[in-house]
């Protein structure tokens, strides 16, 4: 809730990537409050994948952050109103 109120423009995308093949096995992104716990969720997913046949040493969690453009937010709000 703190992130949603203070950092509504902050976005993050996390992926679990098979480093051996380069394949993205799992991906999720969000902005504001949706970023809370996203990195930990990706780590848990990597562990779950390792229990289902993937070698944990071949899996990497990659997270990137960016700031959402305020103009994008206004266009999102306009589309929600329609």
N, C-alpha and C positions, 0 to 999 in steps of 0.2 A: 504494500500500500504506500510505503514511503517513496519508493522509486516512481510509482505512478503519479504522485503529487509533485515531487521535486524534479524528476527527470522524465517528463512525458515524451520528450523528443529523442531520448537515448534508445537506440535499438541494438539488438544483438542477434547473431545467427550462430548456432553451434551445429557441428557436423561430426559424425563418427566416420572416419575414413580408413579404408584398408590401405595401408601404406605400400603393401606389396603390389596390389593391382591398381591403386588409385581410385577405386570405386567408393562412392559415397553410399554408406550403408544406412544412414539415418541422418535426418536434418530437421531442424526446427528453428523458427525465429520469432521474435516478438519485440514490442516496444513498450517503454514505461514499466508498469508493474509486471508485464508478461516476461521480463528478463530475469526476475527473481528466481534463483535456483536453476536456471537454464543450463549452466555449465555442469552443475552436479547431476542434473537429469541426463545429460549427455554421457557423463562418466558411468552412471548406472546402466545406461543403454549399452555402452561398450562392454561392460562386464557381462551383461545378459547375453550379448552376441557371442562373447567368448565361451559361454557355457553351451551355446548352440552350434559349436563346430568351428568358430573362428579362433585363430591363435591371438591371444591378448597382446602379444608382443608386436603383432602386425597392425593393431588398431591404434589410431590416434584421434584424440578429441581436439578439434580446431574450432575456436570461437573468434568471431570478429565483431567489432562494435562500430557503430556509426551514428551520426546525429541526423535525425529526420528533418528535412527542410520544412520550415513552418508553412510555406506555400502548399506543400503536399498535404499538410494537415487540414488547411482550409478547403482544399478540393475534396478531401475525404469527408469533411463535415457537410459540404454542399451535397455530395452524392448521397449521404445518409438521409438528408432532409427530403430528397426526391422520392 
